[in-house]
């Protein structure tokens, strides 16, 4: 979030600005809290922000801390902050709206991305190069949006890149989730739902191939080979006839 004021101004324009709550994505909280604290520094000076942080640890509410350090009610300070954001939004409404739309999309992805990274570590695979490449393209597009004056075409391209990145991250999360939760863990725990595991593995493999995640494809293939072997042994035990060679006990 290169300029939290502009992002928060866009949130204000979209009527989506509120005091961060624990359930909000970290990126939303970072942008809004960053803008509010930046405003406090700009208006009251940098030294008091440290006093404010200290008071937050001892006072019951943010309002109490604001009143103690700045001598004003939270409602008054917040309205002044919102007035600043309205003036920023009026200067360049297209840019701030585009910024916040991108930020909201990335915010929704943040939890999915964290979950995917966690599962990838458990499974022992790397993030696909396609996702890394798209991430760099998103960074470049956002830099252009923040540091240059974006045209309608550049903003459209930014949205396209962000949407491609979002789709890739969601596919990566689904591929990992299917493999770990519906294939690897059930197989390790001795599940006999072979068809369910094989169907989940097939879907996971399709997604992994589409993302160029070769290491995940290899793990899926190894797991499928193990499941097929276990299924064959299970059928031998059930029927008394080997499904491979036809030998009957």
C-alpha positions as CSV (number, residue, x, y, z in Angstrom):
1,X,0.0,0.0,0.0
2,X,2.2,2.8,-1.3
3,X,-0.2,5.6,-0.4
4,X,-2.8,4.7,2.3
5,X,-4.5,8.1,1.9
6,X,-5.4,7.4,-1.7
7,X,-6.6,3.9,-1.0
8,X,-8.6,5.1,2.0
9,X,-10.0,7.9,-0.2
10,X,-11.2,5.3,-2.7
11,X,-12.8,3.3,0.1
12,X,-14.6,6.4,1.2
13,X,-15.9,7.0,-2.4
14,X,-17.2,3.4,-2.5
15,X,-18.8,3.8,1.0
16,X,-16.5,0.9,2.2
17,X,-14.5,2.9,4.8
18,X,-14.8,1.8,8.4
19,X,-12.6,1.4,11.5
20,X,-10.7,-1.9,10.9
21,X,-12.1,-5.0,12.6
22,X,-10.4,-8.2,13.5
23,X,-12.3,-10.0,10.7
24,X,-11.0,-7.6,8.0
25,X,-8.1,-8.8,5.7
26,X,-4.7,-7.5,6.9
27,X,-4.3,-5.4,3.8
28,X,-7.5,-3.5,4.4
29,X,-6.5,-2.9,8.1
30,X,-3.0,-1.8,7.0
31,X,-4.3,0.7,4.5
32,X,-7.0,2.3,6.7
33,X,-4.9,2.3,9.9
34,X,-1.9,3.6,7.9
35,X,-3.9,6.5,6.5
36,X,-5.3,7.4,9.9
37,X,-1.9,7.4,11.6
38,X,-0.4,9.3,8.7
39,X,-3.0,11.9,9.2
40,X,-2.3,12.2,12.9
41,X,1.4,12.7,12.2
42,X,0.7,15.3,9.5
43,X,-1.6,17.3,11.7
44,X,-0.1,16.9,15.2
45,X,3.5,16.0,14.5
46,X,5.5,12.8,14.7
47,X,6.4,12.9,18.4
48,X,2.8,12.5,19.6
49,X,2.2,9.3,17.6
50,X,4.6,7.5,20.0
51,X,2.6,8.8,22.9
52,X,-0.6,7.6,21.2
53,X,0.8,4.1,20.7
54,X,1.8,4.0,24.3
55,X,-1.6,5.1,25.5
56,X,-3.3,2.5,23.4
57,X,-1.8,-0.1,25.7
58,X,-3.2,1.5,28.9
59,X,-6.4,3.2,27.9
60,X,-9.7,1.3,27.6
61,X,-10.6,2.6,24.1
62,X,-9.0,4.4,21.1
63,X,-11.2,7.4,21.9
64,X,-9.7,7.6,25.4
65,X,-6.2,7.5,24.0
66,X,-7.0,10.2,21.4
67,X,-8.5,12.5,24.0
68,X,-5.6,12.0,26.3
69,X,-2.9,12.7,23.7
70,X,-4.5,15.1,21.3
71,X,-7.2,16.7,23.5
72,X,-10.0,16.0,21.0
73,X,-12.8,13.6,20.7
74,X,-12.3,10.6,18.3
75,X,-15.4,11.6,16.3
76,X,-13.9,15.1,15.6
77,X,-10.5,13.8,14.6
78,X,-12.1,11.1,12.5
79,X,-14.3,13.6,10.7
80,X,-11.3,15.8,9.9
81,X,-9.5,12.8,8.6
82,X,-12.4,11.9,6.4
83,X,-12.5,15.5,5.1
84,X,-8.9,15.1,4.0
85,X,-9.7,11.9,2.2
86,X,-12.7,13.5,0.4
87,X,-10.4,16.3,-0.9
88,X,-7.9,13.7,-2.1
89,X,-10.7,11.7,-3.8
90,X,-12.0,14.9,-5.6
91,X,-8.5,15.5,-7.1
92,X,-8.3,12.2,-9.0
93,X,-11.4,10.1,-8.5
94,X,-10.6,7.6,-11.3
95,X,-7.2,6.8,-9.9
96,X,-8.3,6.4,-6.3
97,X,-11.3,4.3,-7.3
98,X,-9.0,2.0,-9.5
99,X,-6.5,1.7,-6.6
100,X,-9.1,0.6,-4.1
101,X,-10.8,-1.9,-6.5
102,X,-7.4,-3.5,-7.0
103,X,-6.7,-3.5,-3.2
104,X,-10.1,-5.0,-2.4
105,X,-9.4,-7.8,-4.9
106,X,-6.0,-8.5,-3.4
107,X,-7.4,-8.3,0.1
108,X,-9.9,-11.1,-0.6
109,X,-7.0,-13.1,-1.9
110,X,-4.8,-12.6,1.1
111,X,-6.3,-15.4,3.3
112,X,-6.4,-17.8,0.4
113,X,-2.8,-17.1,-0.4
114,X,-1.7,-17.6,3.2
115,X,-3.6,-20.9,3.3
116,X,-2.0,-22.0,0.0
117,X,1.5,-21.2,1.2
118,X,0.8,-23.1,4.4
119,X,-0.4,-26.2,2.6
120,X,2.5,-26.0,0.1
121,X,4.9,-26.1,3.0
122,X,3.2,-29.2,4.4
123,X,3.2,-30.9,1.1
124,X,6.7,-29.9,0.3
125,X,6.2,-28.1,-3.0
126,X,7.2,-24.7,-4.4
127,X,5.0,-21.8,-5.6
128,X,4.5,-22.3,-9.4
129,X,6.5,-20.0,-11.6
130,X,3.3,-18.8,-13.3
131,X,2.1,-17.3,-10.0
132,X,5.5,-15.7,-9.3
133,X,5.5,-14.2,-12.8
134,X,2.0,-12.8,-12.4
135,X,2.9,-11.4,-9.0
136,X,5.7,-9.4,-10.5
137,X,3.4,-8.2,-13.2
138,X,0.9,-7.0,-10.6
139,X,3.7,-5.2,-8.7
140,X,4.7,-3.4,-11.9
141,X,1.2,-2.5,-12.8
142,X,0.5,-1.1,-9.3
143,X,3.7,0.9,-9.4
144,X,2.6,2.5,-12.7
145,X,-0.8,3.2,-11.2
146,X,0.7,4.9,-8.1
147,X,3.7,6.7,-9.6
148,X,2.4,7.7,-13.0
149,X,-0.9,9.1,-14.2
150,X,-2.8,6.0,-15.3
151,X,-4.8,6.1,-18.5
152,X,-8.0,4.2,-19.0
153,X,-6.1,1.6,-21.0
154,X,-3.4,1.1,-18.3
155,X,-6.0,0.8,-15.6
156,X,-7.9,-1.8,-17.7
157,X,-4.6,-3.8,-18.1
158,X,-4.0,-3.6,-14.4
159,X,-7.4,-5.1,-13.6
160,X,-6.7,-7.8,-16.2
161,X,-3.4,-8.7,-14.6
162,X,-4.8,-8.7,-11.1
163,X,-7.7,-10.9,-12.2
164,X,-5.3,-13.4,-13.9
165,X,-3.3,-13.4,-10.7
166,X,-6.4,-13.9,-8.6
167,X,-7.5,-16.8,-10.7
168,X,-4.1,-18.5,-10.6
169,X,-3.9,-18.2,-6.8
170,X,-7.4,-19.6,-6.4
171,X,-6.5,-22.5,-8.7
172,X,-3.3,-23.1,-6.8
173,X,-5.2,-23.2,-3.4
174,X,-7.8,-25.6,-4.8
175,X,-5.1,-27.9,-6.2
176,X,-3.2,-28.0,-2.9
177,X,-6.4,-28.3,-0.8
178,X,-7.7,-31.2,-2.9
179,X,-4.4,-33.1,-2.8
180,X,-3.7,-32.6,0.9
181,X,-7.1,-32.7,2.4
182,X,-8.9,-35.2,0.1
183,X,-6.0,-37.4,-1.1
184,X,-2.9,-37.3,1.0
185,X,-4.3,-37.2,4.5
186,X,-7.2,-39.8,3.8
187,X,-4.7,-42.1,2.1
188,X,-2.2,-41.9,5.0
189,X,-5.1,-42.5,7.5
190,X,-6.1,-45.8,5.7
191,X,-9.3,-44.6,4.0
192,X,-10.9,-47.1,1.6
193,X,-12.7,-44.4,-0.4
194,X,-10.4,-45.0,-3.4
195,X,-12.7,-43.5,-6.0
196,X,-13.1,-40.3,-4.0
197,X,-9.3,-40.0,-3.6
198,X,-8.7,-40.7,-7.2
199,X,-11.3,-38.2,-8.4
200,X,-9.8,-35.5,-6.2
201,X,-6.3,-36.4,-7.4
202,X,-7.4,-36.1,-11.0
203,X,-8.9,-32.6,-10.5
204,X,-5.8,-31.5,-8.5
205,X,-3.5,-32.8,-11.2
206,X,-5.5,-30.9,-13.9
207,X,-5.1,-27.6,-11.9
208,X,-1.4,-28.3,-11.2
209,X,-0.7,-29.0,-14.9
210,X,-2.4,-25.7,-15.9
211,X,-0.2,-23.8,-13.4
212,X,3.0,-25.6,-14.5
213,X,3.4,-27.0,-10.9
214,X,5.6,-29.9,-12.0
215,X,6.6,-30.8,-8.4
216,X,3.0,-31.1,-7.3
217,X,2.2,-33.2,-10.4
218,X,4.9,-35.6,-9.5
219,X,3.6,-35.9,-5.9
220,X,0.1,-36.5,-7.1
221,X,1.3,-39.2,-9.6
222,X,3.2,-41.0,-6.8
223,X,0.2,-40.8,-4.5
224,X,-2.1,-42.1,-7.2
225,X,0.2,-45.1,-7.8
226,X,0.1,-45.9,-4.1
227,X,-3.7,-45.6,-4.0
228,X,-4.1,-47.9,-7.0
229,X,-1.9,-50.5,-5.4
230,X,-3.8,-50.3,-2.1
231,X,-7.1,-50.6,-4.0
232,X,-5.9,-53.7,-5.8
233,X,-4.8,-55.3,-2.5
234,X,-8.1,-54.4,-1.0
235,X,-10.0,-56.0,-3.8
236,X,-7.8,-59.1,-3.5
237,X,-8.7,-59.4,0.2
238,X,-12.4,-58.8,-0.6
239,X,-12.8,-61.3,-3.5
240,X,-10.0,-63.8,-2.9
241,X,-8.9,-63.2,-6.5
242,X,-6.0,-61.1,-7.5
243,X,-7.2,-58.3,-9.8
244,X,-3.7,-58.2,-11.4
245,X,-2.9,-61.8,-12.2
246,X,-6.2,-63.5,-11.7
247,X,-4.8,-65.9,-9.2
248,X,-7.5,-67.2,-6.8
249,X,-6.7,-68.3,-3.3
